[in-house]
Structure formats: C-alpha cells, structure tokens
Amino acid sequence: MEIHELERRRRLVSLCVLSAILAVGIYFVARALLASIDLATNLFYFQRFSFASVEAAQHRLRSVALFVPVVGGLIVGLMARYGSSAIRGHGIPEAMEKILVGESRIPRRITWLKPISSAVAIGSGGPFGAEGPIIATGAALGSWLGQLLPVSATERKILLASGAAAGMTAIFGTPVAAVLLAIELLLFEFRAKSFIPVALASVIAASLRFAFAGSDPMFPMSPITAPSGGAMSFYLLLGVPIGLLSVVLTKLVYGIEDAFERLPMHWMWWPALGGLAVGLVGLWEPRALGVGYENIENMLTGRFVASAAIVVLAAKALAWSLALGSGTSGGTLAPLLTLGGLCGYLAGLAGQSLFPQVGIDPTVAALVGMAGLFAGASRALLASVVFAFEATRQPLGLFPLLGSGSVAYLVSALLMENSIMTEKIVRRGVRVPHEYYPRA
C-alpha cells in the first residue's frame, strides 16, 4: 500500500510539472491567437498588414462589407472540409465529447486548425469571442501532450483540462473561474488530485498575463457599492428573464442548426451562407461584428443609451445565432456576456426610471445579466459568478451575482434539459453527467 501511494504521489507531481510547462506554452499560443484575430481584422476590413487592435465596427467599406463575412465563412468551410470537421462550432462541446467517449484524445491537427479558423471567422466579422477557440486549442495541446507520454486516460483528461483552463486565463486573467469551469464542464468530478494541476496551470498563465499584459481587470468599471434590500431584490428577480433568455437563445441556435441540416447543400458551404446573414446584420448595426468587447465596456461604464443598447442586443443575438448555427468556428462566452449584459443593462435602466428611490444601478444589472446568461446557458454557475468578479475586480458584486445567477440557473434547468454546451453531444447519443461527486 505504501509503494502504491508513493507512486500516486509521484505521478501527481509529474502531472503538476507537465501542467506548468503546458501553461507557459498555451499562454503564448493565446497571445498569438489574439494577434491573429487583430491581423485578420486589419486584412479583411482595412486592407493592411497590422497587428494593431481594432474593432471591425470601425470599417469604412460601406456595402462591400456585406461580403467580408462570406469570404471568411468560405475559408472556414474549406478548412473544415479538407482539414478537420472538428473545428466547426465553439469547441467546448467537442472537448467534452472527447473526454466522455474518446479517452480525451483530440486530433493533433486541431491544435493549429482551430485557432487559425477562429481567427479567420472572427477577423472577418464573426460575432464570436476568442475564449472558446483558445479553450479548445489549450485542450487539444493538453491532449496531445497526454498522447505523447505514457499516461492513463484520467491523467490525459487532467492535462486536457489544464490546457483549457490556462487558455481561458491567458485571455481573461481569471484563474479561479478557469479552474471552476474545468471542474464544471470538463473534469466531471470534484477531486483535489484532479484539479490541483489545473489550478497550477491557471496560476502560471495568470502570472504570465500579468507580467506581459499588465494586471488591470479585463472589464474595468466604477466601484460597486453594497446594494440596498430593494436593489438586491431587483437583481434577484432579474435572474428570471435572464434564465428565460438563456433558454430562448439555446433553442434558437439549435433550431437554426437544424434548419441548416435540411438545406440541399454540403455543410462546407453553410459558414459562407451564415456569413452572408452576418454581413447583412453588420450593414444594419456594425457593432454586432467581431468580438465586441467594446460593447461590454460601454455597458459596464454606463455609456450606452437605451436605444443603442436595444439595437445592439437584437443585432448581436441575430448575427451570433445565425453564424453559430451555420457551423462556423467561434466562441460563445463573449456573445453570451454581451447579450446578457445588454439585457440586464436595459432592465436596470427601466428599474432605475420606475423606482429611483431603490438605488438600482444599471451597470450592476449589466454585470448580473452577463453572469446570469452564461450560468443559465452553460450550467456552469460558479464559474460564471467568479468570472464576472475576477474580470471586473468588484467584490461587492458577488452577492447579486450569486443570487441572480442561481435564479437564472434554476429557470433554465426547469425549462431545458440540456445546456448550450451539452445539447449537441447529447443528440449524438453521449450521456453527460449532471451531478459530480468527490472521488478517492
């Protein structure tokens, strides 16, 4: 027994070392992905070779911009057809499927096909975030390392989760949320020996991000004050419409995906068709294009007027659901944060106008909506709450975040059996555990 326990400890230390090395590599891969998105955006919308950070919404192409997402979609479709169809979608469901039924073996070519295809899709106006692709890429790198070395399927899963968590942390600087996301969506268990390597990978990625990119929060906002009883009640009740929105958006995305399945054409052409829809929406509201972190910053600082928030909410929801349903490559976290935040912001403006004495803050309502929609759609409650806290560094926001997120989760769970992360793989016959237990 002593020899067996000593071996287990030795292997745990080895996993921690491997996860640490993996985190260093993935941090630089994440920075390369962000640079690639900036490069693609500059090439597609401004016809210049530059890595300068720029928003697609700032383009001056006029009606020609209609065809930019079409070209990007065509490139992604070709990459999926002749490279790997696994690059389609937002990446997390595919990683979950490999963990549950594939012994955590992700094809090695995904490590370069996924980030390149995502950079093309987002750079050409796709309304996605970089977090899904880098989580998928980090997971693929972790899986690749686990396939090169003589490790068990369980240890390979831990390396996969470590890579995914390090990737998310490298983008957002949210190490605790990344660990919780790995536990809730990838590890499917609660065991210290599993998430200690994941935690180390996240911490190292966060340290590198702070060293090279600074320690400022991803989404800065003015300090939040302690909410009054009336305001807290409002934020709790806000979880109900946010939970309903998570159900509507999930069903909309998969309804559009089903509609594409019925088209009399090869799936290779679907991203281009989805790109045409994105281009049309972009002509109406350019702020729906690309990652759109500026939209999140505007609502968390109160710079959105109600009319603009309504238009961006409608345009972003339409563009994102059509693009994701077409099977292109991109993430879900940033769009969900944007849509939930805008919904919460609008509700906060209405509540502030109707009940001025209560002390409702529209920017806090936006923060609550961001986390609530992600919690309801993904069922990763704790990761959603802690992410909103770490991304803004607002400790007094934790109370409304946890309360509203729990309500949104409950509403979603009552009305929808599967989440936006699991619906796809459940349709393929994969059984996904809904409750995780400690393991020895």
C-alpha positions in Angstrom: 0.0 0.0 0.0 2.8 2.4 0.8 4.5 1.7 -2.5 1.2 2.3 -4.3 0.6 5.6 -2.5 4.1 6.8 -3.2 3.6 6.1 -6.9 0.3 8.0 -6.9 2.0 11.0 -5.3 4.9 10.8 -7.8 2.5 10.8 -10.7 0.6 13.7 -9.2 3.8 15.7 -9.0 4.7 14.8 -12.6 1.2 16.0 -13.7 1.7 19.3 -11.9 5.1 19.8 -13.7 3.6 18.9 -17.1 0.6 21.2 -16.5 3.0 24.1 -15.6 5.0 23.6 -18.7 1.8 23.3 -20.7 0.6 26.6 -19.3 3.7 28.5 -20.4 3.2 27.3 -24.0 -0.5 27.9 -24.0 -0.1 31.5 -22.8 2.0 32.4 -25.9 -0.4 30.4 -28.1 -3.3 32.6 -26.6 -1.4 35.8 -27.3 -0.7 34.6 -30.9 -4.4 33.9 -31.3 -5.3 37.4 -30.2 -2.7 38.8 -32.6 -4.0 36.6 -35.4 -7.5 37.9 -34.8 -6.2 41.5 -35.0 -4.2 40.7 -38.1 -7.2 39.1 -39.8 -9.5 42.0 -38.9 -7.0 44.5 -40.3 -6.6 42.5 -43.5 -10.3 41.9 -44.1 -11.7 45.3 -43.1 -8.8 47.7 -43.5 -6.6 46.1 -46.2 -3.4 46.5 -44.2 -0.9 44.2 -42.6 -1.0 45.2 -39.0 -1.4 43.6 -35.6 -2.9 46.7 -34.1 -6.0 46.1 -32.0 -9.0 47.3 -33.9 -12.8 46.8 -34.0 -14.5 45.6 -37.2 -17.3 48.1 -36.5 -14.8 50.9 -37.3 -14.5 49.9 -41.0 -15.3 52.2 -43.9 -16.1 49.6 -46.6 -19.8 50.6 -46.8 -21.8 48.0 -48.8 -18.7 46.0 -49.7 -18.6 44.9 -46.0 -21.5 42.6 -46.8 -19.2 40.1 -48.5 -16.4 40.1 -45.9 -18.0 37.5 -43.6 -19.0 35.4 -46.6 -15.3 35.1 -47.6 -14.3 34.3 -44.1 -17.1 31.6 -43.9 -16.0 30.1 -47.2 -12.4 29.8 -45.9 -13.6 28.2 -42.7 -15.8 25.8 -44.6 -12.9 24.7 -46.8 -10.7 24.2 -43.7 -13.3 22.1 -42.1 -13.9 20.0 -45.2 -10.3 19.3 -46.1 -8.7 19.8 -42.6 -11.0 18.6 -39.9 -14.7 18.9 -39.3 -13.9 19.1 -35.6 -13.1 22.8 -35.9 -16.8 23.6 -36.5 -18.7 25.1 -33.6 -17.4 26.7 -30.4 -15.0 24.0 -29.2 -16.2 23.2 -25.7 -18.8 20.5 -26.6 -16.2 18.8 -28.8 -13.7 18.7 -25.9 -16.5 17.4 -23.6 -17.3 14.6 -26.1 -13.6 13.5 -26.4 -13.4 13.3 -22.6 -16.6 11.3 -22.2 -16.2 8.8 -25.0 -12.8 9.3 -26.6 -10.4 8.9 -23.7 -9.5 12.6 -24.0 -7.8 12.0 -27.4 -8.2 15.1 -29.5 -6.7 15.0 -33.0 -3.3 16.8 -33.1 -4.2 18.9 -36.2 -6.9 20.7 -34.1 -4.1 22.5 -32.2 -3.4 24.6 -35.3 -6.6 24.3 -37.3 -8.9 25.6 -34.6 -7.0 28.9 -33.8 -6.4 29.7 -37.5 -10.1 29.0 -38.4 -11.3 31.0 -35.5 -9.0 34.0 -36.3 -10.4 33.9 -39.8 -14.0 33.7 -38.7 -13.8 36.4 -36.0 -11.5 38.6 -38.1 -14.0 38.6 -41.0 -16.7 39.8 -38.7 -17.9 36.7 -37.0 -19.7 37.8 -33.8 -17.7 35.5 -31.5 -15.1 35.6 -28.7 -11.6 34.2 -28.6 -12.2 32.3 -25.4 -13.9 29.2 -26.9 -11.2 28.7 -29.5 -8.4 29.1 -27.0 -10.1 26.7 -24.6 -10.4 24.2 -27.4 -6.8 24.8 -28.5 -5.5 24.5 -25.0 -7.5 21.3 -24.5 -6.0 20.0 -27.8 -2.5 20.8 -26.7 -3.0 19.1 -23.3 -4.5 16.1 -25.0 -1.6 16.0 -27.5 0.9 16.1 -24.6 -1.0 13.3 -23.0 -0.8 11.2 -26.1 2.9 11.7 -26.5 3.6 10.5 -22.9 2.7 7.2 -21.2 -0.2 8.4 -19.1 -3.6 7.0 -18.3 -6.9 8.3 -19.8 -7.7 10.0 -16.5 -4.3 11.8 -16.4 -4.8 12.8 -20.1 -8.1 14.3 -19.1 -6.4 16.3 -16.4 -3.8 17.6 -18.9 -6.6 18.5 -21.3 -8.5 20.4 -18.6 -5.2 22.1 -17.5 -4.6 23.3 -21.1 -8.2 24.6 -21.4 -8.0 26.5 -18.1 -4.7 28.0 -18.9 -6.0 29.2 -22.2 -9.0 30.9 -20.6 -6.8 32.5 -18.0 -4.4 33.8 -20.6 -7.2 35.6 -22.4 -9.2 37.0 -19.4 -6.9 36.8 -16.4 -9.5 34.8 -14.4 -7.6 31.9 -12.9 -10.2 30.8 -10.3 -13.1 31.0 -12.8 -11.0 28.9 -15.2 -10.5 26.2 -12.6 -14.2 26.2 -11.8 -15.1 26.0 -15.5 -12.8 23.0 -15.9 -14.4 21.3 -12.9 -18.0 22.0 -14.1 -17.6 21.3 -17.8 -14.5 19.2 -18.4 -13.3 17.1 -15.4 -16.8 15.8 -14.4 -15.6 15.2 -10.9 -14.6 17.0 -7.8 -11.2 15.6 -6.6 -8.2 17.6 -5.4 -5.8 15.3 -7.2 -7.6 16.2 -10.5 -7.8 20.0 -10.1 -4.5 20.8 -8.4 -2.6 20.5 -11.7 -5.4 22.6 -13.3 -5.0 25.2 -10.6 -1.3 25.4 -11.1 -1.7 25.8 -14.8 -4.2 28.6 -14.3 -2.0 30.4 -11.8 1.1 30.3 -14.1 -1.0 31.5 -17.1 -2.3 34.4 -14.9 1.2 35.3 -13.8 2.5 35.4 -17.3 -0.5 37.6 -18.4 0.1 40.0 -15.5 3.8 40.1 -16.4 3.4 40.8 -20.1 0.0 42.4 -20.4 -0.5 44.1 -17.1 -2.7 43.4 -14.1 -5.7 45.6 -15.0 -9.0 43.8 -14.9 -10.4 42.7 -18.3 -13.5 44.8 -17.9 -12.9 47.8 -15.6 -15.9 49.5 -14.0 -16.6 52.1 -11.3 -16.6 50.7 -7.7 -19.8 49.0 -6.8 -21.5 49.9 -3.5 -23.4 47.5 -1.3 -26.9 47.1 -2.8 -29.9 48.0 -0.7 -32.6 45.5 0.1 -34.8 46.8 -2.8 -31.9 46.7 -5.3 -30.9 43.2 -4.2 -34.5 42.1 -4.7 -34.4 43.6 -8.2 -31.2 41.8 -9.1 -32.6 38.5 -7.9 -35.8 38.9 -9.9 -33.6 39.8 -12.9 -32.5 36.2 -12.9 -35.9 35.1 -14.2 -35.9 36.9 -17.6 -32.1 36.2 -17.9 -32.8 32.5 -17.4 -35.7 32.6 -19.9 -33.3 34.4 -22.4 -30.8 31.6 -22.0 -33.4 29.0 -22.9 -34.6 31.1 -25.9 -31.1 31.6 -27.3 -30.1 27.9 -26.8 -33.2 26.7 -28.6 -32.7 29.4 -31.3 -29.1 28.3 -32.0 -30.0 24.6 -32.3 -33.2 25.4 -34.3 -31.1 27.3 -36.8 -28.6 24.4 -36.8 -31.4 22.0 -37.6 -32.6 24.3 -40.4 -29.1 24.2 -42.0 -29.2 20.4 -41.8 -32.2 20.4 -44.1 -30.5 22.5 -46.8 -29.8 20.7 -50.0 -26.1 21.6 -50.0 -22.9 20.3 -48.4 -22.2 21.6 -44.9 -18.9 23.1 -46.3 -21.0 26.0 -47.7 -23.0 26.7 -44.6 -20.5 29.0 -42.9 -20.5 31.2 -46.1 -24.3 31.3 -46.0 -24.2 32.2 -42.3 -21.5 34.8 -43.2 -24.0 36.4 -45.6 -26.5 36.7 -42.8 -23.8 38.3 -40.6 -22.9 40.7 -43.3 -26.5 41.8 -43.7 -26.8 42.3 -40.0 -23.5 44.2 -40.0 -24.7 46.6 -42.6 -27.6 47.4 -40.2 -25.5 47.5 -37.0 -21.7 47.3 -37.4 -21.3 46.9 -33.6 -22.6 43.3 -33.9 -19.5 42.3 -35.8 -16.4 40.8 -34.3 -15.6 40.1 -30.6 -17.3 43.3 -29.4 -15.5 43.7 -26.1 -16.1 47.4 -26.5 -19.9 46.8 -26.2 -19.2 45.1 -22.8 -17.0 48.0 -21.6 -19.7 50.5 -22.7 -22.5 49.0 -20.7 -20.3 48.3 -17.6 -19.4 52.0 -17.6 -22.9 53.3 -18.4 -22.0 54.8 -21.8 -24.9 53.1 -23.7 -28.2 54.9 -24.2 -31.2 52.7 -24.2 -32.0 52.9 -27.9 -28.5 51.9 -28.9 -28.5 49.0 -26.4 -31.7 47.7 -27.8 -30.3 47.7 -31.4 -27.0 46.1 -30.5 -28.8 43.4 -28.4 -31.1 42.5 -31.3 -28.3 42.6 -33.9 -25.8 40.6 -31.9 -28.4 38.0 -31.0 -29.4 37.6 -34.6 -25.8 37.6 -36.0 -24.4 35.2 -33.4 -27.2 32.6 -33.6 -27.2 32.5 -37.4 -23.4 32.3 -37.5 -23.0 29.6 -34.8 -25.9 27.6 -36.2 -24.2 27.6 -39.6 -21.3 25.6 -38.1 -18.5 28.1 -38.4 -15.7 28.4 -35.8 -16.0 30.7 -32.8 -16.7 31.0 -29.1 -19.9 31.5 -27.1 -18.6 33.2 -23.9 -18.2 36.8 -25.2 -21.5 36.8 -27.1 -23.4 35.4 -24.1 -21.7 38.0 -21.9 -22.7 40.8 -24.3 -26.3 39.7 -24.7 -26.8 39.0 -21.0 -25.2 42.3 -20.1 -27.3 44.3 -22.5 -30.5 42.7 -21.3 -29.5 43.4 -17.7 -28.5 46.9 -18.5 -31.8 47.7 -20.2 -33.7 46.2 -17.3 -31.5 48.3 -14.9 -32.3 51.5 -16.8 -36.0 50.7 -16.7 -35.8 49.8 -12.9 -33.9 53.0 -12.2 -36.5 55.1 -14.0 -39.5 53.4 -12.4 -38.1 53.1 -8.9 -35.5 55.8 -8.4 -35.6 55.6 -4.6 -34.5 51.9 -4.6 -30.9 52.6 -5.8 -30.8 50.3 -8.8 -27.5 50.6 -10.7 -27.8 49.7 -14.5 -24.1 48.9 -14.6 -24.5 46.4 -11.8 -27.6 45.0 -13.5 -25.4 44.6 -16.7 -22.8 42.7 -14.7 -25.5 40.5 -13.2 -27.0 39.8 -16.6 -23.6 38.9 -18.0 -23.0 36.2 -15.4 -26.6 35.1 -15.3 -26.9 34.4 -19.0 -23.7 32.4 -19.1 -24.8 30.4 -16.0 -28.2 29.7 -17.5 -26.9 28.7 -20.9 -23.9 26.7 -19.8 -25.0 25.5 -16.4 -21.5 26.5 -15.1 -22.9 28.5 -12.2 -19.8 29.1 -10.0 -17.5 29.7 -13.0 -19.9 32.3 -14.3 -20.2 34.2 -11.0 -16.4 34.1 -10.2 -15.6 35.1 -13.8 -17.7 38.3 -13.5 -16.0 39.0 -10.2 -12.4 38.4 -11.5 -13.0 40.2 -14.8 -14.1 43.4 -13.0 -12.5 43.0 -9.5 -15.7 44.2 -7.8 -16.1 42.2 -4.6 -19.4 43.7 -3.6 -20.8 42.5 -6.9 -20.5 38.9 -5.7 -23.8 39.0 -3.7 -26.1 40.0 -6.6 -24.1 37.8 -9.0 -24.5 34.7 -7.0 -28.2 35.3 -6.3 -29.2 36.2 -9.8 -27.0 33.5 -11.3 -28.7 30.9 -9.1 -32.2 32.1 -10.2 -31.2 32.1 -13.9 -29.7 28.6 -13.5 -32.9 27.3 -11.8 -35.2 28.8 -14.5 -33.0 27.3 -17.3 -32.8 23.9 -15.6 -36.6 23.8 -15.1 -37.4 24.7 -18.8 -34.5 23.0 -20.6 -33.0 19.6 -20.1 -29.6 20.2 -21.7 -27.4 23.2 -21.9 -25.9 25.0 -24.9 -22.7 23.1 -24.2 -24.3 19.6 -24.0 -27.2 19.6 -26.4 -25.0 18.9 -29.4 -23.3 15.8 -27.9 -26.5 14.5 -26.2 -28.0 14.5 -29.7 -25.1 12.2 -30.8 -26.0 9.7 -28.0 -23.4 10.8 -25.5 -24.5 10.6 -21.9 -23.4 13.7 -19.9 -23.3 13.6 -16.1 -25.3 16.4 -14.4 -24.0 15.9 -10.9 -20.4 15.4 -9.8 -19.2 13.7 -6.7 -15.8 13.6 -4.9 -13.7 10.6 -5.9 -11.0 8.9 -3.9 
